[in-house]
Structure formats: structure tokens, C-alpha cells
Amino acid sequence: MLSDFFICETAFSHEGDYDYLLQQVILIGESNLKVIKFQILLDPTSYFHPSSSRPDWCFSLDAWRDIFNFARQYGLEIVGLPLDLMALNFCMDMGVEAIEIHPVMVSDMPFIRYLSEKYTGEVILGISGVERSRLDHIIDLFDRPIILMLGFQSFPTHFLDSNLFHISNLRSDYPRHSLGFADHSSHDSLWAFKLPELAVALGVRYIEKHFVLEKGRKRIDFDSALNIEDLSDLRQSLSCIFDLKNSTNGYKFSRLELQYANRRKIAHSSKLILPGQIITDDCLVWLSAKYDDNLVNRPEDVVGRICLKPIPPLAPVRHGDLK
């Protein structure tokens, strides 16, 4: 189970450079970030067609074990994104906090069924481009709440293509499940910060962002990847938005909001009001004046009440004057 909402995605940005990935772990571990995501391919023959070109970006099982253990030394939680069955078993053996299913894997039903039968931890399902019938079928296999992760990489993804307002439909259609947003906005765009913030405001619980050591330097997935400083700043900003959402308790006012409400106009008599008289709207004029708790500033607290003592013209109406 993940204890934090912000997931740092390394993907294949390491391009097979073991030391590069270790440096990513170090920077994340020494920051305010808590969750790292690794994309793992251990058996390329089960993933690629024999005629497909295969980038040499795979690490050995032992190398991945060392990387995971290194991340644990920093107290990082791990999301594993396995691309083959060997990688899936490795993630389960290593006790990752969550396993993510990449949208490209949703047609591999033997893989997904195996995961649903063998793994009882947190599951994240990438849902962009996944038709509803298949999505419902996969959800039914797990028969427990999972995380539905919206968002896709189109190097980079334009904000108009993010389909962000689909979040409201997902919240309505899948109330049992948490939502996430994997943002792939251009690293040099304002949307790289604004879309995740908007997603949180719309109701997602988890945010994923790609991470590289040097923002803007060309390598795999650099288009939408941020550096460690940007990731830390974004997480802090999102944390504030979560705090703001959690502070909302129905239609109740904060202490400062109540103080602000006391700036409203105060009830004053428009003419002499005599004892025993029922106060009506035409008995009153509403004027700005310094407020104290004895003064009336709400019509429902005065209209229809009985006057107990004479109130001269333009005098403020006090609660003690009324029955």
C-alpha cells in the first residue's frame, strides 16, 4: 500500500546505464519524495516479436535486486511496472508496495489473470486508451479496489489531448476505486505543473511524473520529464492542494471566514421603534458599522421579533433589544 500520493517514474530514462539509475534513486531518496517507480523488462523474448528491434536497456535480475535494495536503504516505497512474467514474479518476491499494469499490457490476459491470482497488494491499472468493456473485465478480475491511472505519453502530450475532465466520469462510474493521473506534459510547459494541480482539484488521489537527471537533455522520455527540483516543488504544491481539500467540511466556515462575515452591514432602526412593536423590514436600515457580538447583522435575527425597549432612529439594533 502506498503512503504517499506522488510517484516518481524512472521508466527507461536510464537507457541501460546502471549508474544513471542509481543516481536517480539517490536524488529521490535525498529529497522530499517517497515513491519511486521502476519499469522492468527481464525477458525481452516474451515481450518483443523476433523481428522487432530491441534496445539494449535491460538489467539482470541481480542488478535489479541491488537497485531495489538500494532504494529501500533510503526508505523509498517502490512501484514496479513489470513488462513480462519473470519481472512480475520478481516484483512480487521483492515485496513492492504496488504493481502497475501498463496500458500496452491490457490485451495480455494471461499476464493479468496471473497477477490477479497471485498478488494481493496495491494494483495500479493504466487506463488511457482502454475501452470500457475491457476495463470493466479487468476490474472484475481483481474484485477489490484498485487505482485507475489516467494519462499517456505522446512525446509530449498536449494538454488538450489529456482528456482530464474524464476524471469526473470515472469518479461517478467507478466510485469504489481511487484515481491517478500520469502527466506527460512538455517539461518546459506551464501545464507540467498546472495539469497535475487541476487533476488533484478534480479528485485524483495519485500523480505520476517522469524523472530525469537533467531536464531538457535528449534521452528516452525526456519530453515530459522533470528534474529533482521541479518534482520536489510540484509535490509540495500538490500537498497544499490536498490540505486545502481536506480542510473543507461541507458548507462550514473557517474561523477567519466567520470574522470576515462580521463585516456585513448592521441592522439600524429607520425610525423610532417602540416596545411591543413587531419589527418589519420597513423598520430597518442596513448600515456599515463596527461589529460586536451584541449587534444584529442577519435579517432572520430581527425581522418578526418583538421590540423590548425603545430604539431611536438610526440606532443599532442589539440582540438584547429583541424578544
N, C-alpha and C positions, 0 to 999 in steps of 0.2 A: 504494500500500500504506500502510495506517495504521500509525503508530509508537506510538500511544497507545490505550488501551482506553476512554477516556471521551469521548463525543460530545455536544457542546452543541447542542441543537436549537432554532433560532430560529423555524422554521415560518412561520406568518403572524402571529406576535405583533406584528410591526411595523405591521400593518393599513394598509399602504401609506405609512407615514411613513418616508421615506428617512433622516432624521436619527436616528430611533429605532433603525433597524437599524445605522447607523454607530456609535452609542453602544454597542450590544450587541457589535459587533466590538471596539471599544476596550477594554471591560471584560474580555472574554475574552482579548484579546491581552496585557493587562497582568497577568493572573492566572497561576496555575499550570496552566491549562487549555490544551490544544494542538490540539483538533479542533473545528471549527465546522461546523454543518450548515445548508444553505440549501434551502428549498423553493421551486422556481422554476416560475412559470407565465408563458410568453411569448405563447402563442397560445390565449386563452380559448375561441375558437370551436371549437377541436379538442377541448376538454375538456368544455364545458358544452353541454347541449341549448339550442337557441334560446329555448325557453320558460322556461329556468331563470334565477333571479336570480343576478347575478354581482357579488360585492363588488369594488369598485374598489381592489384591493390589489396590482396588478401594476406592476412596474417595467419600464422599457425595457431593451433589450439593452445599450445603452451604460451605463445606470445599474448594471446587474448586473456589467458588466465592471469598472466602477470599484469596486464593492463587493468583488469577488473580489481585485482588485489591492490594495485597502486591507488586506484580511485577510492577504494574502501579505507585506505590509510588516511585520506582526507575527510572521511565521514560522508562521502557523496553517496546519494541514492542513485541507482542505475536503472535506466530503461533500456532493455535490449530489443533491437529490431532485427530478428533473425530472417535470413533470406533462404534458408534451407533447413532440412530436418536436423542435421548434425548441429547447426548453430542453435536451433530451438532447444535441443536437449542440453547443450552447453549452458544456455541462459537459465534453464530450469535448475541444472546442477549447481550453478553459481548463486542461486537464490536471489535473483534480481527482484527489485520492487515492482516492476511492471514489464510486460511484454507487449510490444506494439506490432500490429499487423499492417504492413504497408499496403496501400490500395492496389498495387500490382499483384498482390498475393491473393486477392479475394476470389479468384477463379480456381485456386488450388485447394479444393475442398478436402482432400485427404490431409493436407497440412493443417487446415483449420480445425477439422474434426479431431485430429490428434492433439492439438493444443487444448481444445475444449475438454477433452477427456483426461488429460494428464496434468494440466496446470490449474491451480486453484487461486493464484494471485491476481493482481490487477491486470486487466486487459485493456489495451487501447486499440481501437479499430479506426484506421484511416478510411474515411467515407466519401471523399471527393471523387466524383465520377462513378460512384457505386449506386446502381439503380435500387429503388426501394424494395423490390421483391427479394433481391439478393441480400440487401442489408437486413431485412426482417428475418430471413432464413438464418443468417449468421448469428444474429442476436438470440434467436430461439435456441441455437446450439449451446450457448453458454448458460442460458437460464439463470442469469444473475446480472446485477448492474455492471455495466462496463462503461468505458469512456469513448465517446464518439468524437473523433478528431477531424474537424473540417479543415480544408486548406490543401493546396497543391503547388508544385514547383513548375513554373513555365519560364524560368530563367530571364528575368524575374517575373513575378505575377503582377499584372496591373491591378490596381485597386478595384476597378470596375468589374474585373473578372473574378474577384474573390468570393462573390456570392454571400457576402457577410450577413445580409439580412435574412438569409435562410435559417439563421440561428433561431429566430422566433418560431418558425415552423417546427424545427427539430425539438425545441423545448416543449411545444404543445403535443407533438406526436410521440415523443419518447421521454415522458416525464420521469421514468424510473432511472434514466441514465444520465451521467454527467457529460458535459460537452467541453470540447477543447478546440483551439484554433491554432493551426500551424501556419504562421505568417511567412510569406515568401515575397514580400515587397522588396523593391530595389534598396540596397544598402544605403544609397545616397538620397533616398526619398524621405520626405516627412512622413509618408504613410508607413514606413518601417516602424514608427513609434505610434502613430495615430490609430492604425488598424487594430493592433493588439489592445490598445486602450478602449477603443469602441467595442471590440468583441467582449471584453470583460464587462463593460457597461450593459451590453445586450444580454449577458447571462452566462458566458462560458466560464468554466472553472479552471481550465488549464491553457497555458500558452507555450508553444514551441517556437524556438528561433534557432537558425543555423549560426554556428560559431566558427570563425577563422582567426588566426593569429594576427593577420594584417588585413584590415578591411580594405576592399577595393583591389587587392592584388589578385590577378587572374589565377584561378585554380578551380577545381570542381566545386560547384555550388556557391562560389564567391558572390554571385549576383545578388543573393538575398541574405548574405551572412554578415553579422556584426562582429566587432571586436569585443574584448572583455569589458572595456569601459562602457561601451554602449549597452551591452547586455545588463551590466550592473545597474546603470541608470534606468533602463527600461523596467527592470524588475522592481526597483524602488517606486517608480511611478505607478506601476500596476498595483503594488501593495497598498498604496494610498487610495486607489480607486476601490479595492476590495474593502478597506477600512471604512470608506465612505458608504459603500453599500450596506455593510454590516451594521452601521450606526443607525440605519433607517429602520424605524419600528412602527410600521403603519403610518397613520396620519397624526403623529405626535410631534410636538415642538421641542426643540432643544432649549436649554436654559437661556442662551443668548437670543434665540428666536423669540422667546417669550418676552425678554426685555425689549426687543425691537417692537413687538406688538404694542407695548405700552406707549409708544409714540403716537398712537392714533388719537384722533380728536376726542375731547372730553364733553360729556353732556352738561350744558348750562341751561338755566331757565330763560325762556324767551320773554317771560312776563312773570308777574307775581303769582306764585303757586301757593295756595292756601292749604292748611291742614285738612285732611279728609278728602281732598280732591284726587281723583284718578288721573294720573299723568298720561297724556296723549302726545302724539308726535308734534302737534302744534304748540305744546307747552315748552318745547325744547329747541335749542340751537346748539350745534356741534362746533366747538372751537378748540384750537390748539392751545394747550396749557401744560405746565409741568405736572407730571402724573405722580400720585402716590396711591397706595392700596385702598384708601378710603373713597377715592373718586370713581365715578361710573364712566366707563368707556365702551360699554356694549349696550345697544338698544334693548336687547332682551332682558337686561337687568333693571330697566327703568320704565319702559312703556307698559302701561297696565297696572303699575304698582300704585299704592295709596301714599300720598304725602303725609308725613307725620308732623312736620313743623314748617313754618313759613320759609319759602325760598324766594329771596328778592330777585328782580330781573338781573340777568347776566351773572348770577352766582353759580358756581359749580355745584352740581348735584352729587351728594355723598350717599354712600350706602346706608348710613345711619339715619338719613332723612326719609327713608322709604320703609314701607311695610309690604 
